Amino acid sequence: MRVGLTYDLRSDYLKEGHSLEETAEFDKEDTIDGLAAAIASHGHAVERIGHVRALVARLAAGERWDLVFNIAEGLRGVAREAQVPALLEAYGIPCTFADAAVLTLCLHKGYTKSVLHAAGVSTAPFAVIERARDIDAVALPYPLFVKPVAEGTGKGVTPKSIVRTPTEFKPAVLELLQRFAQPVLVEPYLTGREFTVGLLGSGASARAVAAMEIHLGEKAEPGLYSLSNKENYEDRVTYTIADDAMGREAERVALAAWVALGCRDAGRADLRAGADGKVYFLEVNPLAGINPDTSDLPIMWRMLGRKYEDLIGIILDEAKARTAGALKRDASAAE
């Protein structure tokens, strides 16, 4: 099978003058090398495409692939993760992971939580602040947690994100509104155990990989899994597989969210327990990091004694099975 590989290489954007923070979600060369090797290990021919502009050029030149393994995050807008899947859909080329609609829904944390609340999935109350005049209308109990509504990799999450008094609230929100030029999500700050749950499959075939618990060390920024803590996780964070009752509950909530949102193939959901002992959904990543050594999903996979190449093989198999099913449905409809 001819597999295209779409991605955003951090060094490409840094050369264009973008900042380290702007490119925090993008991949380094070792991620692309490791992923390409893992795909090839299953007997597929891998063609590196690159970012969405490179994809546009190659599609215009008439190039096509049997499947595209897509990890491109995009640079601008709430629909930035949807750009590559939408283009591929227009050309009838299947790709791994969620489609354009689901990626847009899940990047906006307010939309995500609204859908899950309606679906009965456990998620804490929240507010979305679009502009400064919305601040005074927020009526949630302190302490609060504030972050940009449509960022990943912990961007915008710092010690200032934990807001303990009304005096701290407005300056924290205004700083995020100005810095990221997007709405701010506000929710109660949950003080219990924190988990990230790996997920595989789609719909009825979806299943949890494991609930990996996040433990912040003495060197970590306290109380939150921030961008700084993630980038320096070897010195600041330790992980364990949570197989107790709360870990299993985290898996259950994460899986319910995954299915309700229509996510596919593989990804992660982040959850945290409140002071009431209940596990709450925080956010989902349907386009999760896939670095063989440093990304959360491969880390938990490795902790379970499994090989990275096998994880990539499962993702490819899930995507191929979906594609085969869609082709059969299209053929039946045409008869």
Secondary structure, 3 states (H helix, E strand, C coil): CEEEEECCEHHHHHHCCCCCCCCCCCECHHHHHHHHHHHHCCCCEEEEEECHHHHHHHHHCCCCCCEEEECCCCCCCCCHHHHHHHHHHHCCCCECCCCHHHHHHHHCHHHHHHHHHHHCCCECCCEEECCHHHHHHCCCCCCEEEEECCCCCCCCCCHHHEECCHHHHHHHHHHHHHHHCCCEEEEECCCCCEEEEEEECCHHHCEEEEEEEEEECCCCCCCCCCHHHHHCHHHHEEEEECCCHHHHHHHHHHHHHHHHHCCCCEEEEEEEECCCCCEEEEEEECCCCCCCCCCHHHHHHHHCCCCHHHHHHHHHHHHHHHHHHHHHHHHHHHC
